[in-house]
Amino acid sequence: MNRTVKTRALATVAVVALSTPLLAEDLTIGLASEPTSMDPHFHNLTPNNAMSRHIYDTLIRQDETQGLNPGLAVEWKPVDELTWEFKLREGVTYHDGSAFDADDVLCSFVRAPDVPNSPSSFASMTKGKTLKKIDDFTIHITTEAPYPLMANDVSNVPIVSSESGCDATTAAYNSGEASVGTGPFTFVSYKPGDSIVLASNPNYWGDVSPWSTVTFKPIKSGPARVAALLAGDVDVINSVPTTDIATLEGREDVGLSQGTSNRVIYLHLDHGRADSPFVKANGGGDIDNPLRKLEVRTAISKAIHRDAIVERVMEGVAIKAGQLLPNGFFGVSDQLQPVEYDPNGAKELLAAAGVPDGFELTIHGPNDRYINDAKIAEAIGQMLTRVGIKTSVETMPRSVYFQRASRGGPEGGPEFSFILVGWGSGTGEASSPLRSLIGTHDPDKGWGASNRGRYSNPEVDALIAEALQTVDSAAREKLLAQATELAIADAAIIPLHYQVNTWGVRKGFAYAPRTDEYTLATGVTKE
Amino acid sequence: MTVFIIRRLMQAMIVVFLMSLIVFFGVNVIGNPVDMLINPEADQAEIERTIRALGLDKPIAEQYLFFLKGIAQGDFGKSFIFGEPALKLILQHLPATIELALVSLLMAVVLGIPLGLYAGLFPEQGISRTIMASSILGFSLPTFWVGLMLIMGFSVYLGWLPSTGRGETAVFLGIESSLWTWNGLSHLLLPALNLALTNIGLVIRLSRAGVREAMHQEYIKFARAKGLPTHRIIGVHLMKNIMIPIVTVLGLEFGNLLAFSVVTETIFAWPGMGKLLIDSLLQLDRPVVVAYLMIIVLLFVAINLLVDIVYSILDPRVRLRDQGA
């Protein structure tokens, strides 16, 4: 180390020592699922994105309820039909001391969709957007059609440095060499399967974190995660198993932090096929798919006792659902309520639909993806059998389930007739589930990628399409709500409940729950 | 002996090849990794692009040929999830597992043999009966449950030992290991004990049975008649003869500890190979699963070879040759 560098390093240490509050402390967090890389653009999935928010900033930040706030951009607005203008924050520096400007944004948007070997890229966030630098702190993003979701998309793309980050390989990020961002924490070490250590960035442009170092430990097994919290080896854990919640509530040395998630658990039904493989007449004969009749779909919805599922299966840790996203999110309808349990009404509807004695049905679901997923499927099987739809239940690991549910059928279509699934809205508003679950399956448009029931309703499609081109927020919100109302009235899907996420904290700590299921050190406070 | 080793190695190659065939086609029957990896918000074009990028659009036979070509160049393929070479990932996780397996094997030997000897020499004593009864518990209680109980007892209630993860590592004799630090050892104790319990029980039973049988043999009676001191009879004549089955079992168990300590590593969040395997299986990270199982086959072949060599040292009557050859 040469002398000047050494002096500078010492000076930095001195500054750190002076500027860090005296209360500076260490924090250890136990994570249920581990990021697969420290490269913020490598894998567009929740654990990775949550981790990258510590080291990197985005132009726009999502707060606890996925509301949009200024990040590296201080303001943004549409300047004409097709162009959005972003004003960038001045005076921001990277962890290595270099300055942030428009070039970093431009090259980050080039790198994000195009990382080699990426198992899930950021292409859906960057596609169709052309970035132009106006000056060092102004950029214009143009699209070919009016695009109201600009801010939501942009809020998902981490910004890396044009000097050290844009040309770096994933391996260089994992070693820490390229892990240089503008975020509230700096990279210290990454040992896959063992730990990730970060340190507070004393020069952060926002609130400097009081946690001088943060250690993330992946602890996949639920009981072991709870035990680590009880033993005091970790201060915070995410995904507390529902079976342990009652026990933890009774203890003085730990606390719980709960919040509704953006994830709805719902049933998808086969709208597409006249002869559906897992729908049979009583006794096993063929039957013209009754799930295509609105009366039958409504009967199924009425036959489900959502309160019982929430109380017994979910141990009270869920909220019954009447639409695609919980109240408070952008684009939800204030008209829709959860369907009431009405077994007699369900039987009447079945009679009206010409199947008074019901039929035979198989519900398929995963058993390791959503909270208590297999138990929910079993409960639904029993409830439907009670009104005459003899339902058998088949659950399987998600590694097998999703492939069959999406592409397992003949000609690469969905295989099952009646499935239990969940959907979390990454954009934090209603167009995400509307477009992916309810919009007509159309690979060219990129719609209905997860429409595993092949629901198709031109009226709903038209409303979604209009909403996706309406830049005016109030008008768009109304269109999304309308589309939701129409789809729910038509029982395109049958919503069951919204998941509630639970974090466990040691006494003296608190966590601000997030709808997007991220576990962030910046959300942990000392009481 | 050289011929024996060469022939063994050639057999190993054939086994590894067959294994790769079975595993490769086996894992390709299950699901589609893209469904596990991709963000649910991705549209059809993005899903297609990822399938192509991972090479999953090609027919399976072509994928296998491509894989074999890679193997010939020492490349086991890249992990779908981490984007890094599968071999590198496995080797990264190897030291943690070796450390765990060694300590647990040591526990089995240090605790199991003396206890088994005692129970064999004094079979009628109350202590011996207690030892034998506990040994049954040792291998019949499920590892998962025992692990959680150990955590509850030693970490949550007593607070003596950490409940999770691997401790600090240090470099000593050029080897980086958590065996060299107190923090590391304290993290290692519980998982190693959890892993060792089955083997301690096994070694106790094997030693006891060996002692009971050997005590009535002519050579022990002769040694007694010769007036040899008891410690010499037990330490040399008895031990040498009861060690053969124990060495065989421990050798194979060591392989098992290395390869399939999945449950213990999961409960204690130990960053070893077992955890890597189970995570890769659940997430359909096919290249890692295939590479892992091929390496394990090699490992077992090597261990068996070593066991045979140790045999011939312990019992000069055993000659190194293949049966029937």
Interface residues (C-beta under 8 A of the other chain):
Chain A: G30 T36 S37 F42 H43 N44 L45 P116 N117 S118 P119 S120 S121 A123 S124 T170 A171 N174 K191 P192 G193 D194 S195 K217 P218 I219 K220 S221 P223 A224 A227 A228 L230 A231 G232 D233 V234 D368 P397 R398 S399 V400 Y401 F402 Q403 R404 S406 R407 W423 G424 G426 T427 S432 S436 P443 G446 W447 A449 S450
Chain B: I30 G31 N32 P33 V34 D35 M36 L37 I38 N39 P40 E41 A42 D43 Q44 A45 E46 I47 E48 R49 T50 A53 L54 K78 F80 I81 F82 G83 E84 L89 Q92 H93 A96 L148 I151 M152 S155 V156 G159 P162 S163 T164 G165 R166 T266 I267 F268 A269 P271 G272 K275 L276 D279 L282 Q283 L284
